[in-house]
Amino acid sequence: MKNKLNIVLDTNILLVSIFETSPYYWVLDFLDKGKYNLLISNEILTEYDEIISKKLNPSISHKTISYLLSLNNVFLTTVYYHWNLLHTDKSDNKFVDCAVANNADFIITHDNHFNLLKEIHFPKVQILDIIDFQNLFKTID
């Protein structure tokens, strides 16, 4: 699973990267090309499904989830411990817990609730926005 970045994608990032016409489609394209590993849990998959179904439609959600689960660099994991590090939006803790359980390099998000993680020294969870994530690939390619 190492040798590539291990990433947890917040739902807001997945949502803006689904369509080929999106300027952020590169996120899924890079995943498809195996440039990074995506770490997910059942809780994350459930949120992906709920939000994509609500904002787009259930068919797109089903296709997106099936696509993700078909990739060799997408790892469905079980989270055994809940850190409860985020207090302003507790539902975002599922992403933090998945990142900690899998020693993820980064959580990619646009959500400001995650900024609290910058102040927490243990467990250390790093966040990037989508632009910094893209710039990271420019330095490692």
Buried (B, 14 or more C-beta within 10 A) or exposed (E): EEEBBBBBBBBBBBBBBBEEEEEBBBBBEBBEEEBBBBBBBEBBBEBBBEBBBEEBEEEBBEEBBEBBEEBEBBBBBEBEEBBEBBEEEEEBBBBBBBBBBBEBBBBBBEBEBBEBBEEEEEBEBEBBBBEEBBEBEEEEE
